[in-house]
Amino acid sequence: MGAPVPAPASGPGAARRGRLRVADRVYARIAEQAAREVLARAWAGRSVKGAPPRVSVARPGSTVTVRVAVEAPFPADLAGLARGVRDRVAAQVVGLTGTRVSEVVVVVENLVAGGAW
């Protein structure tokens, strides 16, 4: 285990040292993992599974907008599933990066029948 790293100093000189820029692919990866976690519960117990979510990110100014395209099981509570994905993605992006999420758009592109129903 390495030596502890001191906390960054705050004060007038702190702003001149630089800033953090998070790459779009990092936001996309965080959003994809968050969506997968929610969708895993929806697909649990079914013999067929949908494709992994596809994520795109835009950064208008100091916020991030996320678009998540998913395949959903049929039958399912689509509104509840979309709400769960939207809330989880927003919480994970803010929690891990500190960047405000202006919008999360969830698009159900396909319904997959079969499985436990």
N, CA and C atoms as an extended XYZ file, in Angstrom:
351
Properties=species:S:1:pos:R:3:atomname:S:1:resname:S:1:resid:I:1 pbc="F F F"
N         0.848       -1.170        0.000 N   MET     1
C         0.000        0.000        0.000 CA  MET     1
C         0.886        1.222        0.000 C   MET     1
N         0.591        2.194       -0.841 N   GLY     2
C         1.416        3.391       -0.975 CA  GLY     2
C         1.152        4.395        0.122 C   GLY     2
N         1.950        5.423        0.106 N   ALA     3
C         1.804        6.496        1.078 CA  ALA     3
C         0.526        7.278        0.789 C   ALA     3
N        -0.102        7.808        1.852 N   PRO     4
C        -1.318        8.583        1.625 CA  PRO     4
C        -1.010        9.840        0.815 C   PRO     4
N        -1.950       10.198       -0.027 N   VAL     5
C        -1.814       11.381       -0.858 CA  VAL     5
C        -2.474       12.543       -0.135 C   VAL     5
N        -1.760       13.673        0.037 N   PRO     6
C        -2.376       14.804        0.735 CA  PRO     6
C        -3.535       15.383       -0.066 C   PRO     6
N        -4.493       15.917        0.642 N   ALA     7
C        -5.646       16.536       -0.003 CA  ALA     7
C        -5.202       17.788       -0.748 C   ALA     7
N        -5.834       18.076       -1.875 N   PRO     8
C        -5.444       19.260       -2.624 CA  PRO     8
C        -5.737       20.516       -1.825 C   PRO     8
N        -4.865       21.485       -1.965 N   ALA     9
C        -5.040       22.744       -1.264 CA  ALA     9
C        -6.160       23.535       -1.902 C   ALA     9
N        -6.844       24.299       -1.092 N   SER    10
C        -7.861       25.196       -1.627 CA  SER    10
C        -7.404       26.619       -1.361 C   SER    10
N        -8.006       27.534       -1.999 N   GLY    11
C        -7.629       28.919       -1.807 CA  GLY    11
C        -7.403       29.595       -3.139 C   GLY    11
N        -6.836       30.796       -3.116 N   PRO    12
C        -6.707       31.571       -4.342 CA  PRO    12
C        -5.842       30.914       -5.412 C   PRO    12
N        -4.797       30.181       -5.053 N   GLY    13
C        -3.917       29.570       -6.039 CA  GLY    13
C        -4.460       28.282       -6.628 C   GLY    13
N        -5.481       27.707       -6.003 N   ALA    14
C        -5.996       26.416       -6.451 CA  ALA    14
C        -6.588       26.488       -7.860 C   ALA    14
N        -7.248       27.559       -8.209 N   ALA    15
C        -7.890       27.678       -9.521 CA  ALA    15
C        -6.878       27.777      -10.649 C   ALA    15
N        -5.669       28.227      -10.374 N   ARG    16
C        -4.673       28.398      -11.432 CA  ARG    16
C        -3.982       27.100      -11.811 C   ARG    16
N        -4.099       26.069      -11.030 N   ARG    17
C        -3.394       24.827      -11.317 CA  ARG    17
C        -3.973       24.067      -12.495 C   ARG    17
N        -5.200       24.278      -12.815 N   GLY    18
C        -5.798       23.561      -13.931 CA  GLY    18
C        -7.227       23.189      -13.646 C   GLY    18
N        -7.767       22.357      -14.505 N   ARG    19
C        -9.143       21.913      -14.334 CA  ARG    19
C        -9.262       20.487      -14.837 C   ARG    19
N       -10.325       19.847      -14.437 N   LEU    20
C       -10.592       18.473      -14.834 CA  LEU    20
C       -11.506       18.479      -16.044 C   LEU    20
N       -11.146       17.732      -17.056 N   ARG    21
C       -12.000       17.549      -18.232 CA  ARG    21
C       -12.256       16.060      -18.379 C   ARG    21
N       -13.516       15.694      -18.304 N   VAL    22
C       -13.912       14.294      -18.429 CA  VAL    22
C       -14.288       14.033      -19.882 C   VAL    22
N       -13.715       12.999      -20.465 N   ALA    23
C       -13.988       12.650      -21.862 CA  ALA    23
C       -15.423       12.130      -22.019 C   ALA    23
N       -15.993       12.382      -23.183 N   ASP    24
C       -17.351       11.914      -23.469 CA  ASP    24
C       -17.479       10.413      -23.295 C   ASP    24
N       -16.441        9.673      -23.663 N   ARG    25
C       -16.520        8.203      -23.548 CA  ARG    25
C       -16.610        7.754      -22.087 C   ARG    25
N       -16.096        8.572      -21.172 N   VAL    26
C       -16.203        8.244      -19.747 CA  VAL    26
C       -17.646        8.414      -19.291 C   VAL    26
N       -18.269        9.531      -19.680 N   TYR    27
C       -19.690        9.709      -19.360 CA  TYR    27
C       -20.510        8.571      -19.952 C   TYR    27
N       -20.222        8.206      -21.197 N   ALA    28
C       -20.970        7.140      -21.866 CA  ALA    28
C       -20.794        5.812      -21.149 C   ALA    28
N       -19.594        5.528      -20.709 N   ARG    29
C       -19.332        4.257      -20.019 CA  ARG    29
C       -20.075        4.194      -18.686 C   ARG    29
N       -20.062        5.297      -17.950 N   ILE    30
C       -20.789        5.360      -16.677 CA  ILE    30
C       -22.283        5.168      -16.927 C   ILE    30
N       -22.821        5.856      -17.922 N   ALA    31
C       -24.250        5.756      -18.235 CA  ALA    31
C       -24.625        4.355      -18.697 C   ALA    31
N       -23.769        3.744      -19.499 N   GLU    32
C       -24.055        2.383      -19.980 CA  GLU    32
C       -24.110        1.396      -18.816 C   GLU    32
N       -23.171        1.497      -17.905 N   GLN    33
C       -23.154        0.587      -16.753 CA  GLN    33
C       -24.387        0.798      -15.872 C   GLN    33
N       -24.758        2.040      -15.653 N   ALA    34
C       -25.948        2.335      -14.848 CA  ALA    34
C       -27.205        1.765      -15.510 C   ALA    34
N       -27.329        1.930      -16.820 N   ALA    35
C       -28.488        1.388      -17.536 CA  ALA    35
C       -28.497       -0.134      -17.475 C   ALA    35
N       -27.326       -0.752      -17.626 N   ARG    36
C       -27.242       -2.224      -17.548 CA  ARG    36
C       -27.737       -2.741      -16.190 C   ARG    36
N       -27.397       -2.025      -15.113 N   GLU    37
C       -27.812       -2.445      -13.778 CA  GLU    37
C       -29.332       -2.448      -13.647 C   GLU    37
N       -29.984       -1.422      -14.170 N   VAL    38
C       -31.444       -1.355      -14.108 CA  VAL    38
C       -32.068       -2.414      -15.010 C   VAL    38
N       -31.555       -2.540      -16.226 N   LEU    39
C       -32.112       -3.509      -17.165 CA  LEU    39
C       -31.915       -4.953      -16.709 C   LEU    39
N       -30.848       -5.221      -15.992 N   ALA    40
C       -30.599       -6.587      -15.508 CA  ALA    40
C       -31.761       -7.075      -14.644 C   ALA    40
N       -32.321       -6.187      -13.844 N   ARG    41
C       -33.463       -6.571      -13.009 CA  ARG    41
C       -34.691       -6.867      -13.873 C   ARG    41
N       -34.877       -6.106      -14.952 N   ALA    42
C       -36.030       -6.314      -15.832 CA  ALA    42
C       -35.915       -7.632      -16.594 C   ALA    42
N       -34.681       -8.027      -16.945 N   TRP    43
C       -34.465       -9.246      -17.714 CA  TRP    43
C       -34.315      -10.486      -16.833 C   TRP    43
N       -34.216      -10.312      -15.523 N   ALA    44
C       -33.996      -11.448      -14.608 CA  ALA    44
C       -35.100      -12.493      -14.768 C   ALA    44
N       -34.702      -13.742      -14.845 N   GLY    45
C       -35.646      -14.849      -14.943 CA  GLY    45
C       -36.184      -15.103      -16.336 C   GLY    45
N       -35.714      -14.408      -17.315 N   ARG    46
C       -36.186      -14.601      -18.687 CA  ARG    46
C       -35.152      -15.399      -19.468 C   ARG    46
N       -35.628      -16.199      -20.404 N   SER    47
C       -34.706      -17.039      -21.170 CA  SER    47
C       -34.017      -16.267      -22.301 C   SER    47
N       -34.600      -15.163      -22.718 N   VAL    48
C       -33.980      -14.326      -23.753 CA  VAL    48
C       -33.569      -13.001      -23.127 C   VAL    48
N       -32.588      -12.385      -23.694 N   LYS    49
C       -32.099      -11.093      -23.194 CA  LYS    49
C       -32.014      -10.122      -24.359 C   LYS    49
N       -32.167       -8.848      -24.064 N   GLY    50
C       -32.033       -7.809      -25.081 CA  GLY    50
C       -30.575       -7.445      -25.286 C   GLY    50
N       -30.348       -6.677      -26.323 N   ALA    51
C       -29.000       -6.191      -26.612 CA  ALA    51
C       -28.585       -5.188      -25.538 C   ALA    51
N       -27.287       -4.998      -25.362 N   PRO    52
C       -26.826       -4.011      -24.390 CA  PRO    52
C       -27.271       -2.600      -24.787 C   PRO    52
N       -27.440       -1.726      -23.805 N   PRO    53
C       -27.844       -0.360      -24.129 CA  PRO    53
C       -26.768        0.357      -24.946 C   PRO    53
N       -27.225        1.270      -25.803 N   ARG    54
C       -26.296        2.108      -26.573 CA  ARG    54
C       -26.439        3.529      -26.063 C   ARG    54
N       -25.325        4.164      -25.801 N   VAL    55
C       -25.334        5.480      -25.165 CA  VAL    55
C       -24.608        6.494      -26.032 C   VAL    55
N       -25.169        7.682      -26.130 N   SER    56
C       -24.465        8.813      -26.739 CA  SER    56
C       -24.553        9.988      -25.775 C   SER    56
N       -23.538       10.831      -25.829 N   VAL    57
C       -23.408       11.929      -24.873 CA  VAL    57
C       -23.154       13.229      -25.625 C   VAL    57
N       -23.758       14.290      -25.142 N   ALA    58
C       -23.478       15.645      -25.649 CA  ALA    58
C       -23.215       16.533      -24.437 C   ALA    58
N       -22.302       17.480      -24.626 N   ARG    59
C       -21.993       18.389      -23.525 CA  ARG    59
C       -22.275       19.829      -23.940 C   ARG    59
N       -23.516       20.268      -23.755 N   PRO    60
C       -23.822       21.672      -24.034 CA  PRO    60
C       -23.397       22.542      -22.843 C   PRO    60
N       -22.261       23.153      -22.931 N   GLY    61
C       -21.771       23.990      -21.828 CA  GLY    61
C       -21.193       23.159      -20.703 C   GLY    61
N       -21.601       23.467      -19.487 N   SER    62
C       -21.034       22.792      -18.314 CA  SER    62
C       -21.869       21.610      -17.851 C   SER    62
N       -22.866       21.216      -18.636 N   THR    63
C       -23.705       20.077      -18.279 CA  THR    63
C       -23.518       18.962      -19.296 C   THR    63
N       -24.131       17.838      -19.032 N   VAL    64
C       -24.060       16.714      -19.961 CA  VAL    64
C       -25.485       16.237      -20.247 C   VAL    64
N       -25.731       15.893      -21.508 N   THR    65
C       -26.996       15.303      -21.929 CA  THR    65
C       -26.700       13.889      -22.408 C   THR    65
N       -27.487       12.941      -21.931 N   VAL    66
C       -27.243       11.532      -22.234 CA  VAL    66
C       -28.458       10.954      -22.965 C   VAL    66
N       -28.211       10.187      -24.012 N   ARG    67
C       -29.259        9.453      -24.732 CA  ARG    67
C       -28.953        7.971      -24.601 C   ARG    67
N       -29.918        7.213      -24.089 N   VAL    68
C       -29.745        5.779      -23.884 CA  VAL    68
C       -30.787        5.036      -24.708 C   VAL    68
N       -30.336        4.202      -25.639 N   ALA    69
C       -31.227        3.382      -26.451 CA  ALA    69
C       -31.210        1.970      -25.877 C   ALA    69
N       -32.390        1.438      -25.573 N   VAL    70
C       -32.481        0.133      -24.922 CA  VAL    70
C       -33.451       -0.781      -25.655 C   VAL    70
N       -33.282       -2.062      -25.405 N   GLU    71
C       -34.276       -3.065      -25.767 CA  GLU    71
C       -34.928       -3.493      -24.459 C   GLU    71
N       -36.241       -3.591      -24.461 N   ALA    72
C       -36.971       -3.908      -23.238 CA  ALA    72
C       -37.712       -5.226      -23.384 C   ALA    72
N       -37.881       -5.931      -22.266 N   PRO    73
C       -38.672       -7.163      -22.319 CA  PRO    73
C       -40.149       -6.825      -22.502 C   PRO    73
N       -40.857       -7.743      -23.165 N   PHE    74
C       -42.286       -7.579      -23.339 CA  PHE    74
C       -42.982       -8.791      -22.772 C   PHE    74
N       -43.936       -8.636      -21.933 N   PRO    75
C       -44.487       -7.393      -21.408 CA  PRO    75
C       -43.627       -6.860      -20.262 C   PRO    75
N       -43.695       -5.545      -20.046 N   ALA    76
C       -42.978       -4.890      -18.950 CA  ALA    76
C       -43.571       -3.510      -18.735 C   ALA    76
N       -43.323       -2.961      -17.587 N   ASP    77
C       -43.711       -1.590      -17.266 CA  ASP    77
C       -42.683       -0.670      -17.920 C   ASP    77
N       -42.945       -0.258      -19.150 N   LEU    78
C       -41.979        0.532      -19.902 CA  LEU    78
C       -41.712        1.891      -19.269 C   LEU    78
N       -42.753        2.531      -18.780 N   ALA    79
C       -42.566        3.844      -18.144 CA  ALA    79
C       -41.703        3.710      -16.888 C   ALA    79
N       -41.971        2.696      -16.090 N   GLY    80
C       -41.179        2.471      -14.887 CA  GLY    80
C       -39.739        2.109      -15.204 C   GLY    80
N       -39.554        1.300      -16.232 N   LEU    81
C       -38.214        0.906      -16.649 CA  LEU    81
C       -37.429        2.120      -17.149 C   LEU    81
N       -38.055        2.929      -17.979 N   ALA    82
C       -37.395        4.134      -18.498 CA  ALA    82
C       -37.067        5.100      -17.365 C   ALA    82
N       -37.978        5.266      -16.428 N   ARG    83
C       -37.748        6.137      -15.275 CA  ARG    83
C       -36.572        5.630      -14.441 C   ARG    83
N       -36.521        4.322      -14.229 N   GLY    84
C       -35.418        3.736      -13.473 CA  GLY    84
C       -34.074        3.954      -14.147 C   GLY    84
N       -34.037        3.759      -15.474 N   VAL    85
C       -32.797        3.981      -16.229 CA  VAL    85
C       -32.405        5.452      -16.142 C   VAL    85
N       -33.368        6.331      -16.369 N   ARG    86
C       -33.091        7.772      -16.350 CA  ARG    86
C       -32.536        8.211      -14.989 C   ARG    86
N       -33.190        7.782      -13.913 N   ASP    87
C       -32.763        8.190      -12.571 CA  ASP    87
C       -31.394        7.634      -12.212 C   ASP    87
N       -31.162        6.371      -12.542 N   ARG    88
C       -29.886        5.731      -12.211 CA  ARG    88
C       -28.730        6.351      -13.007 C   ARG    88
N       -28.953        6.602      -14.283 N   VAL    89
C       -27.911        7.211      -15.112 CA  VAL    89
C       -27.559        8.592      -14.571 C   VAL    89
N       -28.569        9.411      -14.298 N   ALA    90
C       -28.312       10.757      -13.789 CA  ALA    90
C       -27.560       10.714      -12.462 C   ALA    90
N       -27.982        9.843      -11.562 N   ALA    91
C       -27.338        9.753      -10.246 CA  ALA    91
C       -25.886        9.286      -10.356 C   ALA    91
N       -25.628        8.306      -11.203 N   GLN    92
C       -24.268        7.787      -11.348 CA  GLN    92
C       -23.335        8.811      -11.992 C   GLN    92
N       -23.803        9.490      -13.023 N   VAL    93
C       -22.958       10.482      -13.695 CA  VAL    93
C       -22.621       11.619      -12.737 C   VAL    93
N       -23.610       12.141      -12.035 N   VAL    94
C       -23.361       13.216      -11.074 CA  VAL    94
C       -22.475       12.724       -9.939 C   VAL    94
N       -22.777       11.550       -9.423 N   GLY    95
C       -22.026       11.023       -8.286 CA  GLY    95
C       -20.569       10.726       -8.595 C   GLY    95
N       -20.283       10.245       -9.792 N   LEU    96
C       -18.911        9.861      -10.117 CA  LEU    96
C       -18.089       10.972      -10.758 C   LEU    96
N       -18.758       11.928      -11.412 N   THR    97
C       -17.997       12.975      -12.097 CA  THR    97
C       -18.223       14.369      -11.530 C   THR    97
N       -19.327       14.559      -10.828 N   GLY    98
C       -19.652       15.890      -10.324 CA  GLY    98
C       -20.239       16.803      -11.380 C   GLY    98
N       -20.490       16.278      -12.572 N   THR    99
C       -21.047       17.071      -13.665 CA  THR    99
C       -22.570       17.020      -13.602 C   THR    99
N       -23.194       18.172      -13.734 N   ARG   100
C       -24.649       18.232      -13.715 CA  ARG   100
C       -25.208       17.622      -14.997 C   ARG   100
N       -26.250       16.818      -14.853 N   VAL   101
C       -26.902       16.177      -15.997 CA  VAL   101
C       -28.138       16.997      -16.338 C   VAL   101
N       -28.150       17.584      -17.533 N   SER   102
C       -29.286       18.412      -17.927 CA  SER   102
C       -30.466       17.569      -18.395 C   SER   102
N       -30.168       16.415      -19.010 N   GLU   103
C       -31.252       15.582      -19.531 CA  GLU   103
C       -30.746       14.168      -19.780 C   GLU   103
N       -31.611       13.196      -19.486 N   VAL   104
C       -31.364       11.806      -19.874 CA  VAL   104
C       -32.570       11.370      -20.692 C   VAL   104
N       -32.326       11.043      -21.943 N   VAL   105
C       -33.386       10.592      -22.840 CA  VAL   105
C       -33.259        9.083      -22.984 C   VAL   105
N       -34.330        8.369      -22.644 N   VAL   106
C       -34.345        6.914      -22.786 CA  VAL   106
C       -35.259        6.571      -23.957 C   VAL   106
N       -34.702        5.864      -24.934 N   VAL   107
C       -35.460        5.465      -26.119 CA  VAL   107
C       -35.570        3.949      -26.117 C   VAL   107
N       -36.798        3.444      -26.061 N   VAL   108
C       -37.026        2.002      -26.164 CA  VAL   108
C       -37.098        1.702      -27.660 C   VAL   108
N       -36.064        1.080      -28.175 N   GLU   109
C       -35.981        0.837      -29.616 CA  GLU   109
C       -36.607       -0.482      -30.046 C   GLU   109
N       -36.728       -1.413      -29.100 N   ASN   110
C       -37.237       -2.719      -29.480 CA  ASN   110
C       -37.835       -3.387      -28.240 C   ASN   110
N       -38.913       -4.126      -28.444 N   LEU   111
C       -39.489       -4.958      -27.391 CA  LEU   111
C       -39.192       -6.402      -27.728 C   LEU   111
N       -38.677       -7.131      -26.761 N   VAL   112
C       -38.295       -8.521      -26.971 CA  VAL   112
C       -39.249       -9.418      -26.197 C   VAL   112
N       -40.009      -10.217      -26.933 N   ALA   113
C       -40.965      -11.132      -26.305 CA  ALA   113
C       -40.275      -12.446      -25.983 C   ALA   113
N       -40.879      -13.151      -25.064 N   GLY   114
C       -40.359      -14.474      -24.698 CA  GLY   114
C       -39.824      -14.483      -23.288 C   GLY   114
N       -39.512      -15.654      -22.830 N   GLY   115
C       -38.937      -15.761      -21.500 CA  GLY   115
C       -39.950      -16.250      -20.491 C   GLY   115
N       -39.958      -15.636      -19.346 N   ALA   116
C       -40.722      -16.111      -18.191 CA  ALA   116
C       -42.229      -15.901      -18.319 C   ALA   116
N       -42.694      -15.057      -19.225 N   TRP   117
C       -44.131      -14.776      -19.314 CA  TRP   117
C       -44.852      -15.785      -20.101 C   TRP   117
